[in-house]
């Protein structure tokens, strides 16, 4: 019994060492904070703009999954198109170049989450 207990303790200790420790979330940069403020006002009605959760509109991808699908340059291009023309169900949303850069900084601050069936990957996405 003592050997079993020792093995369980060692296994737990090794698992704790091998598991990445994320710790408390890092504070946002000023640009990312401005981006969060913008998307909270302009995008949160349809998109899940935080690091987790489901979008209010089933075809609007959560921003954490957007993080996986775009490079920063690709994201800036998508935002420029959305600003000019909208996208799918999404109407045009005017953004300055500085606001687009702030939004990119915010989205890049999110932990990437792969899109799955519950994140709208099997439906036509409305933007980003």
Secondary structure, DSSP 8 states (H G I E B T S, - for coil): -HHHHHHHHHHHHHHHHHS----S-----HHHHHHHHHHHHHTTTTS--SSS---SSTTS--HHHHHHH--HHHHHHHHHHHHHH-BTTB------HHHHHHHHHHHHHS------GGGTTTS-----
